[in-house]
């Protein structure tokens, strides 16, 4: 039977800060999976990073809004930023699935996240709520074995995107910003300006 639900990508993470690589992954998923929308989902408090200094979620959400303004079908999902306590992806996907039964969700992630996915809280629930779409760092063969392990979970559907990840990370951008102030080509101008105006990452050590 033809699935008539609206295909929607959910792209979760710290976005610390959001950069061109995040946008590239979302665009690739839109094209390859024929998604109607991509929702950027900034985490308020992540279970693995509670001890690290990360700018307030509202700052990170503001940067996402600046980065995606004018890009059709990209939007901010504020569920986790308005939810108290630690953010667990399985709880978020359970909520979204119940709140939007007319949508088929794809949870978007990069290769690094995919390699740790089976250690997340209840990955089987995430897979029951959404298909996983993984962007490889280089060629897909390096992540295929991990994707096969994830696909062994009940109800799991895993797609490896053809487009490789943009060769930069938020960690590297923060380091360059702290050490040299040179990271403009990896950020949209509005995000770079926001970082400078709010003195984000100035003189900070690694922040996850």
C-alpha positions, 0 to 999 in steps of 0.5 A: 500500500502506498504510504501517503504520509508527508516525508519529514527529516528531523535533524537533531544535535547541539548545532554548536554552532550550526555550519555549512556542513549541517546545511549540506547534509539537510539539502542532500537528504531533501533531494535523495529522500524526496523530503517535504521538510527538514526540521532542525532540532537543537538539544537543550541538555544532552545526556552525554554532555551535561558537564560541558559548557555549551551556549544556551539552547536559545542562542543555538536556536537563534543561529539556526534561524539565521542559517536557514532563513530564506531556505524553503522547507527548512524550519526550527523544531523547538520541542526539546528547547521547551522541554525541561530536563535531559533530552533523549532522542527516543522520547522526542521521536515518540512525541513527534510520531504521536503529535504528527501521525500524518508524517513519515519521519527520517532521523538525519545524522552524520557518520560519527553519530551513527557510530555511537547510535547503538549506545543511545538510550533505546535506539530500538524505539527511535528506529520504530518511530523513524527511518535513519538517514546517515551521511558518510564522511567519505565513501559509504563503505566505511559506515555500511557495517555499522549501518547493517548492525543498526538495521538488525534492530526491530523495525529499523530502516537505514539509508546511507546518503550518497552525498558525503559530509562537508569536511568540517566539524563544530569542534574545529570551527570553535577551535579556529574561532578561538585561536585565529578568528578565521572560520568565515567560509564555514558559516553563513555571515549572519551566524558569524556575526551573531557569534561575534556580537554575543562573544560566543566561544571566545577563549573557551576550551572544547565544548562538545 
